[in-house]
Amino acid sequence: AALGAQDLWEGGGPGRALRLGALATCAALVTLLNPYGLNLWRIVAHTLRNPYTMGVGAEFQTFLSVLRGLYRAGAPTLPLLFALALMGALPVSFALAPSADDLPELTVAAMMVALALYSARNSAFAMIACASPVAFHCDLALARLRRSSRLAAARQMKLTGETAQAKAVSAADPGAPGAIRAVPGVQIAALAAAAALALNAGIFSSRLPAYTGYPAGAVAFMERHALSGRILNRFIWGSYIFWHLGLRSRVFIDGRFEMVYPLKVQADYLDFLRGGARAARVLGGYPHDFVLFQTDTPPYRFMMKQEGWRLIYRDPVAAFFTRADSPAARIAGIPEVHATAPPSMFP
């Protein structure tokens, strides 16, 4: 659309825009070549209409709210700060060197920045979209700055009588078209920065530190004591639990959320998070064997008040409860309380 508007403004025809439109239409139709057909798009539409997904999923929250949450939790914020810097560089670079030569790329980048600020899950797309126009306008700004410096030098030479040399300096055009490539020093610096970031993030390791705390200690406690059953759990811990415990236990909910669980289960999970009478209804409405939630949260404080339940394991990340009349409640040495939690790693 941006390209078509630009061509029409400059007196051209709609040919380029129509060709791109045809390609975009074909790309959209190709997405239907999947085992689910049109239902794949129905799933996307259902997710976007689901108030529970949009209200609970961190990736659907605004960029700044996710950044604040990571900072408060002490989690790594460098990736989002880098994304924020690149998105902020888009209007700055354009202001330094305004040009409509890359209007379509600017339009896409601006749209993706708006979508990333609206929903953090779009951050990676925004960074990809911003990279090209930011580089183009920064290079254009530097070329104009070099040209201004040369012209200023030429004027100074004319004032001092160095006419021939001034003409040569004026004729040199650092902004002239030619092979576009970064100088070797920039390429080496970029490769070094990429390697440093990869090594710092542990990307070559077989195990990676998790951005959020997982119940590694509670799961290890279950494995030591051969405990299994139905677990009322924090939803982002669901995948971790059945990855490590297999089919020996069942989780109440996991990260697939609306793709697998009915709306009633989603609503009951949110009611349990709020505590109070609603949480009591959910606790009594299902045959839970265990409850596994974050320490020092409303669900944790709610469970500590339940006479029919007993705390059997706790560390700074997770608290694990069982029914007071269950065999797990008679394990010697419980509650097992730890001042530190094991590191959370993936997988």
PEPE-V668039 format. One line per field, one symbol per residue. burial: b if it has 24 or more other ideal C-beta (glycine too) atoms within 12 Angstrom, else e. Layout:
BEGIN
burial=???
END
This chain:
BEGIN
burial=ebbeebeeeeeeeeeeeeeeeeeeeeeeeeeeeeeeeeeeeeeeeebeebebbeebbbbbbebeebbeeeeeeeeeeeebeebbebbebbeebbeebeeeebbbbbebbbebbeebbebbbbbeebbebbbbbbbbbbbbbebeeeeeebeeebeeeeeeeeeeeeeebeeeeeeeeeeeeeeeeeeeeeeeeeeeeeeeeeeeeeeeebbbbbbbbbbbbbeebebbbbbbbbbbbbbbbbebbeeebebbbbbebbeebeeebbbbbbbbbebeeebeebbeebebbbbbbbbebebbebbeebeebbbbbbbbbbbbbbbeebebbeeeebbbeeeebeebeee
END
